[in-house]
């Protein structure tokens, strides 16, 4: 008796039990890459099993080894190796030839981690007014100032085990904890932010002496879930992080700027480091778009002494333009 397979957003199709997912796609003329010819020697035929996992054949050693080598986990299966014995619903993950080409480039980079949801600490920092400054000085001077900022902030991030995922125009984002250990990651992110506050002071001393201007530094640290992955092409690798946690870190950075603070951290971040870092003030950030940012904490630069707690209202800061 025939069974059915649903290819997500493509349709429901009838097949004989024992048919592989790849065979089913080929039978009905669906695009489904399979560079190794269905021998479990690549992952281009990969699918996500959305329903009916129990109706799929057990994973053989060849499939398991290939998926593990590319850091893929359930619900990912190789379509060429997975036979179906009852109704299933799957998503073809390489939807067209461009997806397949990008996957081939990734296959050339050994041990490239798969995208995943993970708890991380995010540090977002900026030099207020850098873009305007860059239009008022020579191209050389603008790049020289930016290079000073990048060199020292990059060093601080790397020393804390973090990775810079975005940089440009006096703004940067760094991710800590991609290898796990979230509490340590939060502490490293906060300490990096404190060191960067010092870097900002030193840079402004340089700018004041040579250009008669200053670019206020502000930063925010938030902890939470993010989508973590890697862009790879022809030997290049770039860590990438996506999601609400990054947006919240940027919002904290802008709140810090509006409040005249160098570094603000969210309540989830504070909970992880409350016994290990000093706090100057606690703010009620009414108007913040995230519940997790309703109460935020100002942390001093690394060279400052321990502060004390008090309450203030950042409603105006929350409403300040980015």
C-alpha positions as CSV (number, residue, x, y, z in Angstrom):
1,X,0.0,0.0,0.0
2,X,1.3,3.4,-0.9
3,X,2.2,6.0,1.7
4,X,2.6,9.7,1.4
5,X,5.4,12.3,1.7
6,X,4.8,16.0,2.0
7,X,7.5,18.3,0.6
8,X,6.9,21.5,2.6
9,X,5.3,24.1,0.4
10,X,5.7,21.9,-2.7
11,X,2.9,19.4,-2.2
12,X,1.8,15.9,-1.1
13,X,3.0,12.9,-3.1
14,X,2.3,9.1,-2.9
15,X,5.2,6.7,-2.9
16,X,5.9,3.1,-2.1
17,X,7.1,2.2,1.4
18,X,10.9,1.8,1.3
19,X,11.4,4.7,-1.1
20,X,14.1,7.2,-0.1
21,X,13.2,10.8,0.2
22,X,15.6,11.6,-2.6
23,X,14.0,9.1,-4.9
24,X,10.6,10.5,-4.1
25,X,11.7,14.0,-5.0
26,X,13.3,12.8,-8.3
27,X,10.2,10.8,-9.2
28,X,8.1,13.9,-9.1
29,X,10.6,16.2,-10.7
30,X,11.4,18.3,-7.7
31,X,14.8,20.1,-7.4
32,X,16.9,18.2,-5.0
33,X,20.7,18.4,-5.1
34,X,22.7,15.2,-4.6
35,X,26.3,15.9,-5.7
36,X,27.7,12.5,-4.6
37,X,25.1,10.5,-6.4
38,X,23.3,9.4,-3.3
39,X,26.3,7.7,-1.6
40,X,26.3,9.6,1.8
41,X,29.5,11.3,0.7
42,X,28.2,14.9,0.9
43,X,25.3,16.7,2.6
44,X,23.8,18.5,-0.4
45,X,20.6,16.4,-0.3
46,X,19.9,17.3,3.3
47,X,16.4,17.7,4.5
48,X,14.7,18.6,7.8
49,X,12.1,16.0,8.9
50,X,9.2,18.1,10.2
51,X,6.8,15.3,11.0
52,X,6.8,11.5,10.9
53,X,10.3,10.9,12.1
54,X,9.3,7.5,13.4
55,X,8.3,6.6,9.9
56,X,11.8,7.1,8.6
57,X,14.5,4.4,8.5
58,X,17.1,4.4,11.3
59,X,20.2,6.3,10.6
60,X,23.0,4.1,9.3
61,X,26.7,4.7,10.2
62,X,27.6,6.3,6.9
63,X,24.8,8.9,7.2
64,X,25.5,9.5,10.9
65,X,29.2,10.1,10.2
66,X,28.7,12.5,7.4
67,X,26.1,14.6,9.3
68,X,28.3,14.7,12.4
69,X,31.3,15.8,10.3
70,X,29.3,18.8,9.2
71,X,27.8,19.4,12.7
72,X,24.3,18.7,11.6
73,X,21.8,17.3,14.2
74,X,18.2,16.2,14.3
75,X,15.9,16.8,12.5
76,X,18.4,16.9,9.7
77,X,18.7,13.8,7.6
78,X,20.3,12.8,4.3
79,X,17.5,12.3,1.7
80,X,19.6,9.7,-0.2
81,X,19.8,7.5,2.9
82,X,16.4,8.0,4.5
83,X,13.7,5.5,3.5
84,X,10.1,6.3,4.5
85,X,7.7,3.6,5.7
86,X,4.7,5.9,6.5
87,X,3.5,9.5,6.2
88,X,6.3,12.1,6.6
89,X,6.7,15.8,6.1
90,X,10.1,17.2,5.1
91,X,11.7,20.4,4.0
92,X,14.3,20.3,1.3
93,X,17.0,22.6,2.7
94,X,18.8,23.5,-0.6
95,X,15.8,24.9,-2.5
96,X,17.5,25.9,-5.7
97,X,20.8,25.9,-7.6
98,X,22.1,29.0,-5.8
99,X,21.5,27.3,-2.4
100,X,23.4,24.3,-3.7
101,X,26.3,26.4,-4.9
102,X,26.6,28.0,-1.5
103,X,26.5,24.6,0.1
104,X,29.3,23.4,-2.1
105,X,31.4,26.3,-1.1
106,X,30.7,25.5,2.5
107,X,31.5,21.8,2.0
108,X,35.0,22.9,0.9
109,X,35.5,24.4,4.4
110,X,36.1,21.4,6.8
111,X,34.2,21.3,10.0
112,X,32.1,24.3,9.3
113,X,29.5,24.5,12.2
114,X,25.9,24.4,11.3
115,X,23.5,27.2,12.2
116,X,22.0,26.8,15.7
117,X,20.0,28.6,18.4
118,X,22.3,29.3,21.4
119,X,22.5,31.4,24.5
120,X,25.1,34.1,24.0
121,X,26.2,37.5,25.3
122,X,26.2,40.3,22.9
123,X,28.2,43.5,23.2
124,X,27.2,46.4,20.9
125,X,29.3,49.6,21.0
126,X,29.7,52.8,19.0
127,X,31.4,56.1,18.7
128,X,28.7,58.8,18.5
129,X,29.2,61.1,15.5
130,X,31.9,59.2,13.8
131,X,30.3,59.4,10.4
132,X,30.1,63.2,10.6
133,X,33.7,63.3,11.9
134,X,34.8,61.3,8.9
135,X,33.4,63.9,6.5
136,X,35.3,66.7,8.3
137,X,38.8,65.3,8.2
138,X,41.0,63.8,5.5
139,X,40.3,60.2,4.4
140,X,43.6,59.2,6.0
141,X,42.8,60.7,9.3
142,X,39.4,59.2,9.4
143,X,40.8,55.7,8.7
144,X,43.6,56.3,11.2
145,X,41.1,57.1,14.0
146,X,38.9,54.1,13.0
147,X,41.9,51.8,12.9
148,X,42.9,52.8,16.4
149,X,39.4,52.1,17.7
150,X,39.2,48.7,15.8
151,X,42.7,47.5,16.8
152,X,42.2,48.0,20.5
153,X,38.5,46.8,20.6
154,X,39.4,43.7,18.6
155,X,42.2,42.9,21.0
156,X,39.8,43.2,24.0
157,X,37.2,41.1,22.4
158,X,39.6,38.3,21.4
159,X,41.1,38.3,24.9
160,X,37.6,37.6,26.2
161,X,37.0,34.8,23.8
162,X,34.6,36.8,21.7
163,X,34.2,37.3,18.0
164,X,33.4,40.6,16.2
165,X,30.5,39.9,13.8
166,X,29.9,43.4,12.6
167,X,32.1,46.5,12.3
168,X,31.8,49.8,10.4
169,X,31.3,53.5,10.8
170,X,32.4,53.6,14.4
171,X,30.0,50.8,15.4
172,X,30.7,47.2,16.3
173,X,29.0,44.1,17.5
174,X,30.7,41.2,19.3
175,X,29.4,37.8,20.4
176,X,30.7,35.9,23.4
177,X,29.9,32.3,24.4
178,X,29.6,30.7,21.0
179,X,31.4,27.7,22.5
180,X,29.1,27.5,25.5
181,X,29.5,28.6,29.2
182,X,27.1,31.5,29.1
183,X,27.8,32.9,32.6
184,X,31.5,33.2,31.8
185,X,30.6,34.7,28.4
186,X,28.4,37.4,30.0
187,X,31.3,38.3,32.4
188,X,33.7,38.5,29.5
189,X,31.3,40.6,27.5
190,X,30.8,43.1,30.4
191,X,34.5,43.2,31.1
192,X,35.2,43.9,27.4
193,X,32.7,46.7,27.5
194,X,34.4,48.2,30.5
195,X,37.8,48.0,28.8
196,X,36.3,49.6,25.7
197,X,35.0,52.5,27.7
198,X,38.7,53.1,28.6
199,X,39.6,52.8,25.0
200,X,37.0,55.4,24.2
201,X,38.4,57.8,26.7
202,X,41.9,57.3,25.4
203,X,40.7,57.8,21.8
204,X,38.9,61.0,22.7
205,X,42.0,62.3,24.3
206,X,43.8,61.7,21.0
207,X,41.0,63.3,19.0
208,X,40.8,66.3,21.3
209,X,44.5,66.9,21.0
210,X,44.8,66.5,17.3
211,X,41.3,67.4,15.9
212,X,39.7,69.4,18.7
213,X,36.7,67.0,18.8
214,X,35.4,64.1,20.9
215,X,33.2,61.1,19.9
216,X,31.3,59.9,23.0
217,X,31.6,56.1,23.5
218,X,28.5,54.0,24.4
219,X,27.9,50.3,24.7
220,X,25.3,47.8,25.8
221,X,25.5,44.1,26.8
222,X,22.6,41.7,26.7
223,X,22.4,38.0,27.1
224,X,19.9,35.6,25.5
225,X,19.2,33.3,22.6
226,X,20.5,34.1,19.2
227,X,20.9,32.2,15.9
228,X,24.6,31.5,15.5
229,X,26.2,30.4,12.2
230,X,29.0,30.9,9.8
231,X,29.2,32.4,6.3
232,X,31.9,30.7,4.3
233,X,33.0,31.0,0.7
234,X,36.3,30.1,-1.0
235,X,38.2,29.8,2.3
236,X,36.7,32.9,4.0
237,X,34.8,32.5,7.2
238,X,32.7,35.0,9.0
239,X,30.8,34.3,12.2
240,X,27.2,35.5,12.1
241,X,24.6,36.1,14.8
242,X,21.0,37.0,14.3
243,X,17.9,37.7,16.4
244,X,16.2,39.8,19.1
245,X,19.2,39.5,21.5
246,X,21.3,41.5,19.1
247,X,18.6,44.1,18.7
248,X,18.3,44.5,22.5
249,X,22.1,45.0,22.8
250,X,22.0,47.8,20.2
251,X,19.0,49.3,22.0
252,X,21.0,49.3,25.2
253,X,23.9,51.0,23.4
254,X,21.6,53.8,22.3
255,X,20.0,54.1,25.7
256,X,23.6,54.5,27.2
257,X,24.3,57.2,24.7
258,X,21.1,59.1,25.5
259,X,21.8,58.7,29.3
260,X,25.4,59.9,29.1
261,X,26.6,56.4,30.3
262,X,29.5,54.5,28.8
263,X,28.0,51.0,29.4
264,X,24.6,49.7,30.2
265,X,23.8,46.0,30.8
266,X,20.4,44.3,30.8
267,X,18.8,42.6,33.8
268,X,19.6,39.1,32.4
269,X,23.2,40.1,32.0
270,X,23.3,41.7,35.4
271,X,21.9,38.5,37.0
272,X,24.9,36.6,35.7
273,X,27.6,39.0,37.0
274,X,26.0,40.8,39.9
275,X,28.7,39.6,42.3
276,X,31.6,40.3,40.0
277,X,31.2,43.8,38.6
278,X,30.5,47.2,40.1
279,X,27.3,49.1,39.3
280,X,26.9,52.9,39.3
281,X,23.1,53.2,38.8
282,X,20.0,51.2,38.1
283,X,17.6,52.7,35.6
284,X,13.9,52.2,34.9
285,X,14.0,52.3,31.1
286,X,10.3,52.9,30.5
287,X,9.5,52.9,26.8
288,X,12.1,50.3,25.9
289,X,10.8,47.9,23.3
290,X,11.9,44.8,25.2
291,X,10.6,43.7,28.6
292,X,14.1,42.5,29.4
293,X,15.3,46.1,29.1
294,X,12.8,47.6,31.5
295,X,15.5,47.6,34.2
296,X,19.1,48.3,33.1
297,X,22.3,48.9,35.0
298,X,25.2,51.3,34.4
299,X,28.6,49.7,34.8
300,X,31.7,52.0,35.1
301,X,34.8,51.8,32.9
302,X,37.4,49.3,34.1
303,X,39.6,51.8,36.0
304,X,36.7,53.2,38.1
305,X,36.0,52.2,41.6
306,X,32.9,50.5,42.8
307,X,29.8,52.5,42.6
308,X,26.4,52.3,44.4
309,X,22.9,51.5,43.4
310,X,20.2,54.1,42.9
311,X,17.1,54.5,40.8
312,X,16.5,56.9,37.9
313,X,14.1,57.2,35.0
314,X,15.3,56.6,31.5
315,X,12.0,57.2,29.8
316,X,13.5,60.1,27.8
317,X,16.5,58.0,27.0
318,X,14.4,55.1,25.7
319,X,12.6,57.5,23.4
320,X,15.8,59.0,22.0
321,X,16.5,58.5,18.3
322,X,19.1,55.9,17.2
